[in-house]
């Protein structure tokens, strides 16, 4: 079936084209006294096709940082630890690949920037022959519903944003031999 009023062209990789990404990144790790640590990474970049058409994955910037602390408890016969850490992620939004018409005009809209804050609490037991841990991850602690993607709604005839989930709790048990 052909429905010209609802057919949309989604841009992908232009034929016979080369992607180009250039920019700068900086990363760092630091351990502190008292079992504190911090990691960070920041990147600023531009990603285009060789004809300077924006690449769908041109986020323009990416920043992440994590920090945490671990407390150790010496017991017999099992050593234990409690770890708490947090993470912040911020990056530019993805370019919207849906075109208003079927002409190969470059995508003109970008999803909103993405950010989230995560928290992890972990209890670990160090046995003689194995290590076991229970952890609770709270992903997207700020409950921000970031843009996931944009789709074309044939009923409204418009682009409609779809959002990601808010707070995601993950309980994990892990045993290593």
Order of alpha helices (4+ residues) and beta strands (2+ residues): beta-beta-beta-beta-beta-beta-beta-beta-beta
